[in-house]
């Protein structure tokens, strides 16, 4: 327990005892509250109030729940370039046109020109 405990009201001492027990238990605040059938919101509000009164240290940086060496729960992902679309068209005049990833305007010109062939 931190400084200023003697000047706390009974309600604050109640929550301070729960806070200390929660820290020692190694459980998350939510799991601790569920196990002891206390309000998680009440525990969070009490922590805020106790910090404001100097009975608790400022909130420490949150600990990751990820397993050590697991990359923090994230995996590096690289997105491969999408393969270019490939097309093959046989026109009525027998011409075969194949292309890869052409834009619509260029494709329309090529098909128009090829369709004119005899």
Secondary structure, 3 states (H helix, E strand, C coil): CCCCHHHCCHHHHHHHHHHHHHHHHCCCHHHHHHHHCCCHHHHHHHHHHHHHCCCCCCCCCCCCCCCCCCCCCCCCCCCCCCCCCEEEEECCCCCEEEEECCCHHHHHHHHHHHHCCC
